[in-house]
Structure formats: structure tokens, C-alpha cells
Amino acid sequence: MERTAIRRRLTWQVATVADVRRETETARTIVLDVPDWPGHLAGQHLDVRLTADDGYRASRSYSIASAWDDSHGSTIELTVEQVPDGEVSPYLVEVLKVGDPLEIRGPVGGWFVWKPEQEGPVQLIGGGSGVVPMRAMLRAHAVAGTTPARLLYSVRRPESVIYVSDLKELAASDDVDVRLVYTREAPAGEPRVGRIDAELIEQYAFKPEDGATTYVCGPTPFVETVADLLVAAGHDPARVRTERFGPTGGPR
Amino acid sequence: MSDYLDGNAAAGALSELFAVDLTAAIAQCNGCGQTTVFAESRLYVDAPGMIARCAGCDTVLLRVVTTPTNTYLDLRGLTYLRIPNS
């Protein structure tokens, strides 16, 4: 069918909560049914808007955690990490239930995205809930990817890991390498506790000459530290794509 | 302080106004002349509305303020935006 001459202005629409899944003590995956969802690229996000009884509104951006293919019908997934004293995330993590409506605007974002036809390896570096868009990228990669992919995922402790079973499944592929970095407390058998540093990048990330595109996502200080480490290690800044969630992992 | 997001988070608000995604556009700062992808700018959402500042020199690149009846778009800090044709 030919595209209509008048472009639909992207604006708010109402989705319905189809399912919720607890990921960790503070994070929850929300499955949304969105009528006429146009599909999305791995890494894109959407905005969620809440309206109080008195008309006060607050909106936040959340990465889409699921990859898109036609078989999904009109369903997408978000994973939300609760931000202490947040205006939006506590409602999404603790209150919202199956059947509830939720106002959304999306999909949006054309920079922090991965397309299967993109050339070169894919390096993903996520801190905390920064792993959410990377899950979508790895899911898309599992379906259509032909290049190697690596995920470096920095978490506080083993209980903070989201998508545990998913990551195990993805890591079973020869094309995908998943490595967890623990910053506060590591599981038995993992001697290293500490943030991502130059040595770790050197050891586990693709080398500058590998021609990888690197995606870094997480709290703002995490993203800036890692991006600086990559550039210092000789990576081309133009091949390092970043997405910042704010001071503490929120408000996304 | 790292109390900012980045230009990626402006995609939703900008998509209400523009037909193409501007967060992946190359932007030149009118303050320092630095040229980077708009997604790399610093985004402040605590102010009334949304303010994007240059990551290099802090110049205000863009402001979006929505009132109940209108949206104000201030692009004073952008010399240009370069958007691919396809």
C-alpha cells in the first residue's frame, strides 16, 4: 500500500499492560500491548507519561528491552529500574498491574541503535539498567546478526543482574561473549570486584583495529568514564555511541 | 555534577515537532564551534521544559518548553544541523 501523503505526527498513545515480570528486587519488566505498533530498531526507546489526578504530569524515557519481529504482533517490553524518590519509576515497578493503561510515545531515537546490516563487530558495555537496550540488540543479533558481539555488563552484585536466564542463553552462542563485572560483591569463584577499568577494557573488549561499533549505556558517570577509557585506549570516538540515564541509573 | 541525561532522551519531544529523527543529526555549537552528533549533548530535564547544552562548552543549544496550548522551540545555540537525506 502506498504511504499516505500526510505523515502521522508521533504523539502520545495508550498501551495496555499485558504482563509484568520481576527481574530483581528493584527492577521489573513490563510487557505492553500497543495497538498499531510500527516496529522498532534495537536500542530505541519510548517515553512514558503519568498524569496525576490534579493534572500534574511527569514523563521519562525507557529503553525498549525486546527486539522487534513481526511475530511479536503488537507487544513490546520495557524493563524499569526503580529510582529512589523517583516520580515515575516507583509507580511502574511497584504499582502498575496487568490490564492497566499506560501512556507512551515512541518508538524514538536514531543514534543509539544497532541494525543487523551494520558492518563490524558489536561491543556492548552496560552499567546496571544500561543493559536494557543491549538486551534488545543481542536479541536482534541472535535472529539476524552475522558479526561477533560482546557484552560487558557491570553490576553491583549477583542479585542485581537482570535477564539472568536470557543472558545465559545468549552467551551459549559462539558469536556472543557475555562477561559480568561486579562492583560491590562477586559470586563465589569470581575474584575480581571493582569497576570497569583500562585493564578490563584491554582484556575483554574488541581492539580498536577490530572495527567494532561500541555502545555504552548506563548512569551518566559510568558512561563518561567508560567512553573516556575507550578513547584513551585508541578507539575512534565516532564509533563509540553513548546513552546516559542520569545520576544514579534513573530517571530511565 | 552529572545530573544530566543526553540528547537521546530528547527524541520523543523532538519527534512531536520534526519529521526526521534529530538526535542522530550532526550539530554545530554556535558557542565553541564543536561539531558532534546531537545525541552527545547534555540534556537537562529538571528545568521547566528541556534544555540541551553543548558537551564541550555548556552553551544552550536547544530549548523545548510545552505549555497547555503551545510548544516553544528555541534553537539559538545551533549553527546548523546536518541530517542525512536518506
Chai-1 contact restraints between the chains, C-beta under 6 A:
chainA,res_idxA,chainB,res_idxB,connection_type,confidence,min_distance_angstrom,max_distance_angstrom,comment,restraint_id
A,R7,B,A19,contact,1.0,0.0,6.0,A-B,restraint_1
A,L10,B,S15,contact,1.0,0.0,6.0,A-B,restraint_2
A,T11,B,E16,contact,1.0,0.0,6.0,A-B,restraint_3
A,D47,B,G12,contact,1.0,0.0,6.0,A-B,restraint_4
A,S61,B,A9,contact,1.0,0.0,6.0,A-B,restraint_5
A,R105,B,G12,contact,1.0,0.0,6.0,A-B,restraint_6
A,V108,B,A11,contact,1.0,0.0,6.0,A-B,restraint_7
A,V108,B,G12,contact,1.0,0.0,6.0,A-B,restraint_8
A,V108,B,S15,contact,1.0,0.0,6.0,A-B,restraint_9
A,G109,B,N8,contact,1.0,0.0,6.0,A-B,restraint_10
A,G109,B,A11,contact,1.0,0.0,6.0,A-B,restraint_11
A,G109,B,T23,contact,1.0,0.0,6.0,A-B,restraint_12
A,G110,B,D21,contact,1.0,0.0,6.0,A-B,restraint_13
A,G110,B,T23,contact,1.0,0.0,6.0,A-B,restraint_14
A,G110,B,A24,contact,1.0,0.0,6.0,A-B,restraint_15
A,W111,B,T23,contact,1.0,0.0,6.0,A-B,restraint_16
A,W111,B,A24,contact,1.0,0.0,6.0,A-B,restraint_17
A,W111,B,V37,contact,1.0,0.0,6.0,A-B,restraint_18
A,W111,B,A39,contact,1.0,0.0,6.0,A-B,restraint_19
A,F112,B,N8,contact,1.0,0.0,6.0,A-B,restraint_20
A,T220,B,S2,contact,1.0,0.0,6.0,A-B,restraint_21
A,P221,B,S2,contact,1.0,0.0,6.0,A-B,restraint_22
A,E243,B,N8,contact,1.0,0.0,6.0,A-B,restraint_23
A,R244,B,L5,contact,1.0,0.0,6.0,A-B,restraint_24
A,R244,B,D6,contact,1.0,0.0,6.0,A-B,restraint_25
A,G246,B,L5,contact,1.0,0.0,6.0,A-B,restraint_26
A,P247,B,S2,contact,1.0,0.0,6.0,A-B,restraint_27
A,P247,B,D3,contact,1.0,0.0,6.0,A-B,restraint_28
